[in-house]
Amino acid sequence: MDIEYIINQYYKKGTKLYDIFMDHADKVRDKSIDIASRIAHVTQDFTSNIKPDIKFIEEAAMLHDIGIFMTNSPSIYCIGKYPYICHGFLGRELLDSIGFPRHGLVSERHTGAGITLENIIVNSLPLPHRDMVPVTIEEEIICFADKFYSKKPKYAGVEKSLDKIMEEMRKLDEQNSFHLPICNKNSNLDKKLHYNNTRTHSERFSGWVKKFLYNQLSNK
C-alpha cells in the first residue's frame, strides 16, 4: 500500500490543506502506534490477549481523514460541498473505491467517539443510516488518538488534555439527543437499530481512557 501516493491523489503538496492534513495525520498515527504498542488488551473473560495490527494502524491513521477535502470547511481550507460531519463516510466511499474497505471503516467510524444509528436518526444527521461506531481494537485506538489533536491551524502541534477532550465530548452530547421515542418492538426501525449501553460520545471516550491509558499504567 503506497500511502503517499494515495494522499497525493487528493491533496497537493505545498498547499495549506496538504500541510494541515499531513500534520494531523502524522500526529494521530504516532499517538495510535504508541498506544497500540503499549497496551495489553484483555478480552471480557480476562484470559486472552489481543495484539493490535500495528502496520494496519499506521496506514489507516494516515488515511482516516482522507475525505475532508470534499467538505465545506473553510477554516481548514476545504472547499467541497458537504457538511464536515460527512467526511468520515465520504472517506470510506473513497477508500472502498480504490480497494481498501478495511481502512474505509476506520475513516467512517472515527468522527466524535463514533456515531450510532440511533444518534443519526434522532438528530436527522446527513449520514447514511447505519452504525458508525468503532468496532475493532484498531478502529477504537485511531478514533481515540484522533481526539487529542485539532486540525485548526492555531492549535497545530498542541496535544489536548484529557479534561479538554472530555469537555468536548460532553458538548457533543449536549448538542445531540441519544434516545428514540418508544417504538413497536417489531417495527422496521427497531430491527435496524443496534442498541449500545454506551450510547454517548463521553461514555465511549471514558471507556477508552480506562482501556488504553489506565490499564497501561496498572500493567507497568
C-alpha positions as CSV (number, residue, x, y, z in Angstrom):
1,M,0.0,0.0,0.0
2,D,1.5,3.3,-1.1
3,I,0.1,5.8,1.5
4,E,2.0,8.8,0.0
5,Y,0.6,8.1,-3.5
6,I,-2.9,7.8,-2.3
7,I,-2.7,11.1,-0.3
8,N,-1.1,12.9,-3.2
9,Q,-4.0,12.0,-5.5
10,Y,-6.3,14.2,-3.4
11,Y,-4.0,16.7,-1.5
12,K,-1.5,18.8,-3.3
13,K,1.9,19.3,-1.7
14,G,2.7,22.9,-0.9
15,T,-0.9,23.9,-0.1
16,K,-2.2,24.8,3.3
17,L,-4.7,22.0,3.2
18,Y,-1.9,19.5,2.5
19,D,0.1,20.7,5.4
20,I,-2.9,20.6,7.8
21,F,-3.8,17.1,6.6
22,M,-0.3,15.7,7.0
23,D,0.4,17.4,10.3
24,H,-2.8,16.0,11.8
25,A,-2.4,12.5,10.2
26,D,1.2,12.2,11.4
27,K,0.3,13.1,15.0
28,V,-2.7,10.7,15.1
29,R,-0.5,7.9,13.6
30,D,2.2,8.4,16.2
31,K,-0.3,8.6,19.0
32,S,-2.1,5.5,17.8
33,I,1.1,3.5,17.4
34,D,2.3,4.5,20.8
35,I,-1.0,3.3,22.4
36,A,-1.1,0.1,20.3
37,S,2.5,-0.8,21.1
38,R,2.0,-0.5,24.9
39,I,-1.5,-1.9,25.6
40,A,-2.2,-5.4,26.6
41,H,-5.9,-5.5,25.7
42,V,-7.7,-8.2,27.7
43,T,-10.9,-9.7,26.5
44,Q,-14.0,-9.8,28.7
45,D,-13.1,-13.2,30.0
46,F,-9.7,-11.8,31.1
47,T,-7.9,-14.9,29.7
48,S,-6.7,-13.9,26.3
49,N,-4.8,-11.0,24.8
50,I,-5.5,-9.2,21.5
51,K,-2.5,-7.7,19.8
52,P,-3.4,-4.7,17.6
53,D,-2.3,-4.8,14.0
54,I,0.4,-2.1,14.1
55,K,1.1,-2.0,10.4
56,F,-2.6,-1.5,9.7
57,I,-2.9,1.2,12.3
58,E,0.0,3.1,10.8
59,E,-1.7,3.0,7.4
60,A,-5.3,3.7,8.5
61,A,-4.3,6.5,10.8
62,M,-2.7,8.3,7.9
63,L,-5.9,7.9,5.9
64,H,-8.6,8.4,8.5
65,D,-9.3,12.0,7.3
66,I,-8.9,11.4,3.6
67,G,-12.4,12.6,2.9
68,I,-12.1,16.2,4.4
69,F,-11.3,17.8,1.0
70,M,-14.9,17.0,-0.1
71,T,-16.4,19.1,2.8
72,N,-17.2,22.8,3.0
73,S,-14.8,23.7,5.9
74,P,-13.1,27.0,5.1
75,S,-11.2,27.2,8.4
76,I,-9.1,24.2,7.3
77,Y,-9.1,25.2,3.6
78,C,-11.6,22.6,2.4
79,I,-13.9,23.9,-0.3
80,G,-16.1,20.9,-1.1
81,K,-19.9,20.8,-0.9
82,Y,-20.6,18.5,2.0
83,P,-21.0,19.3,5.7
84,Y,-17.9,18.4,7.7
85,I,-19.7,15.7,9.6
86,C,-19.8,13.7,6.3
87,H,-16.1,13.4,5.9
88,G,-15.9,10.0,7.6
89,F,-18.4,8.2,5.3
90,L,-17.1,10.1,2.3
91,G,-13.6,8.8,3.1
92,R,-15.0,5.3,3.4
93,E,-16.5,5.5,0.0
94,L,-13.3,6.8,-1.5
95,L,-11.2,4.1,0.1
96,D,-13.7,1.4,-0.8
97,S,-13.5,2.6,-4.4
98,I,-9.7,2.1,-4.6
99,G,-9.8,-1.3,-2.9
100,F,-9.2,-0.6,0.8
101,P,-12.5,-1.3,2.6
102,R,-10.9,-2.1,6.0
103,H,-9.2,1.3,6.0
104,G,-12.5,2.8,4.9
105,L,-14.3,1.6,8.0
106,V,-11.7,3.4,10.2
107,S,-12.5,6.6,8.2
108,E,-16.2,6.2,8.7
109,R,-16.1,5.3,12.4
110,H,-13.7,7.9,13.8
111,T,-16.0,11.0,14.0
112,G,-16.6,12.1,17.6
113,A,-16.3,8.9,19.6
114,G,-18.3,7.2,16.9
115,I,-21.9,7.9,15.8
116,T,-24.7,5.4,16.4
117,L,-27.6,4.8,14.0
118,E,-29.8,6.0,16.8
119,N,-28.0,9.3,17.0
120,I,-28.1,9.7,13.2
121,I,-31.9,9.1,13.1
122,V,-32.9,11.1,16.2
123,N,-30.9,14.1,15.1
124,S,-31.6,13.9,11.4
125,L,-27.8,13.9,10.6
126,P,-26.9,14.0,6.9
127,L,-25.4,10.5,7.1
128,P,-26.3,7.0,5.8
129,H,-28.5,5.1,8.2
130,R,-26.0,2.7,9.8
131,D,-23.9,2.5,12.9
132,M,-20.6,4.4,12.6
133,V,-19.1,3.4,15.9
134,P,-15.6,1.8,16.2
135,V,-15.8,-2.0,16.4
136,T,-12.3,-3.4,16.2
137,I,-9.4,-2.6,18.5
138,E,-7.6,-0.8,15.7
139,E,-10.7,1.4,15.0
140,E,-11.0,2.2,18.6
141,I,-7.4,3.2,19.0
142,I,-7.3,5.5,16.0
143,C,-10.6,7.2,17.0
144,F,-9.3,7.7,20.5
145,A,-5.9,9.1,19.3
146,D,-7.7,11.4,16.9
147,K,-9.4,13.2,19.7
148,F,-6.1,14.6,21.0
149,Y,-5.4,16.8,18.0
150,S,-7.3,19.5,16.2
151,K,-6.8,20.3,12.6
152,K,-7.3,24.0,13.2
153,P,-4.1,25.9,12.3
154,K,-3.9,27.8,15.6
155,Y,-3.8,24.6,17.6
156,A,-1.2,22.8,15.3
157,G,1.1,20.7,17.3
158,V,-0.8,21.0,20.6
159,E,-1.9,17.9,22.3
160,K,-5.2,18.3,24.2
161,S,-5.5,17.3,27.8
162,L,-8.0,14.5,28.8
163,D,-10.0,17.1,30.6
164,K,-10.3,19.2,27.4
165,I,-11.3,16.2,25.3
166,M,-14.0,15.2,27.9
167,E,-15.3,18.7,27.8
168,E,-15.6,18.5,24.0
169,M,-17.3,15.1,24.2
170,R,-19.9,16.4,26.7
171,K,-20.6,19.3,24.5
172,L,-21.3,16.9,21.6
173,D,-23.6,15.0,23.9
174,E,-25.5,18.2,24.9
175,Q,-25.9,19.2,21.2
176,N,-27.4,15.8,20.3
177,S,-30.2,13.7,21.5
178,F,-29.4,10.0,22.1
179,H,-32.8,8.4,22.8
180,L,-35.5,7.4,20.5
181,P,-39.2,7.5,21.4
182,I,-40.6,4.1,22.3
183,C,-41.4,2.2,19.1
184,N,-43.1,-1.0,18.4
185,K,-40.6,-3.7,19.1
186,N,-41.5,-5.4,15.8
187,S,-41.1,-2.2,13.7
188,N,-38.6,-1.9,10.9
189,L,-36.9,0.9,12.8
190,D,-36.3,-1.1,15.9
191,K,-35.0,-4.0,13.8
192,K,-32.4,-1.7,12.2
193,L,-31.1,-0.2,15.5
194,H,-28.1,-1.7,17.2
195,Y,-28.6,-0.7,20.9
196,N,-25.4,0.0,22.8
197,N,-25.1,0.5,26.5
198,T,-22.6,3.3,25.9
199,R,-24.5,5.5,23.6
200,T,-22.9,8.8,24.1
201,H,-19.6,10.2,23.0
202,S,-18.4,10.9,26.5
203,E,-19.3,7.4,27.7
204,R,-17.4,5.8,24.9
205,F,-14.4,8.0,25.3
206,S,-14.3,7.4,29.1
207,G,-14.2,3.7,28.4
208,W,-11.3,4.1,26.1
209,V,-9.4,6.2,28.7
210,K,-9.7,3.2,31.1
211,K,-8.8,0.7,28.4
212,F,-5.9,2.4,26.7
213,L,-4.4,4.6,29.4
214,Y,-5.3,3.5,32.9
215,N,-4.7,-0.2,32.1
216,Q,-1.3,0.7,30.7
217,L,-0.3,2.3,33.9
218,S,-1.6,-0.5,36.0
219,N,0.3,-3.1,33.9
220,K,3.6,-1.4,34.4
